[in-house]
Amino acid sequence: MAAPSITIHAPTPSGARPVTVHVNSRDERLGLAHSDHDLIVFLADAGLADPERILDHAAVVQWQGAEAHRYEVIASRSSKAR
């Protein structure tokens, strides 16, 4: 069985990152991560062994909308100028 595909989505306005896992041809929401610790807990609760070791493995985890391990919202230059 292949490893599930995990997506850490772009930060919400509060800085939380939605986390989903794609398994059995569907996406399941695991929760909102505010830190790597939250993310590790979600993945462990989902049954992944050693979740802290897979966070930087692009074959399993996809970070979207912001750099990996960043949970705060970064204002764009155009919004700062206003």
Secondary structure as the mmCIF struct_conf table of DSSP 4:
data_model
#
loop_
_struct_conf.conf_type_id
_struct_conf.id
_struct_conf.beg_label_comp_id
_struct_conf.beg_label_asym_id
_struct_conf.beg_label_seq_id
_struct_conf.end_label_comp_id
_struct_conf.end_label_asym_id
_struct_conf.end_label_seq_id
HELX_LH_PP_P HELX_LH_PP_P1 ALA A 2 PRO A 4
STRN STRN1 SER A 5 ILE A 8
HELX_LH_PP_P HELX_LH_PP_P2 HIS A 9 THR A 12
TURN_TY1_P TURN_TY1_P1 PRO A 13 SER A 14
BEND BEND1 GLY A 15 GLY A 15
STRN STRN2 ARG A 17 VAL A 23
TURN_TY1_P TURN_TY1_P2 ASN A 24 SER A 25
STRN STRN3 ARG A 26 ALA A 33
BEND BEND2 HIS A 34 SER A 35
HELX_RH_AL_P HELX_RH_AL_P1 ASP A 36 ASP A 45
TURN_TY1_P TURN_TY1_P3 ALA A 46 GLY A 47
BEND BEND3 ALA A 49 ASP A 50
HELX_RH_3T_P HELX_RH_3T_P1 PRO A 51 ARG A 53
TURN_TY1_P TURN_TY1_P4 ILE A 54 ASP A 56
TURN_TY1_P TURN_TY1_P5 ALA A 58 VAL A 60
STRN STRN4 VAL A 61 TRP A 63
BEND BEND4 GLY A 65 ALA A 66
TURN_TY1_P TURN_TY1_P6 ALA A 68 HIS A 69
BEND BEND5 GLU A 72 GLU A 72
HELX_RH_AL_P HELX_RH_AL_P2 ARG A 77 LYS A 80
#
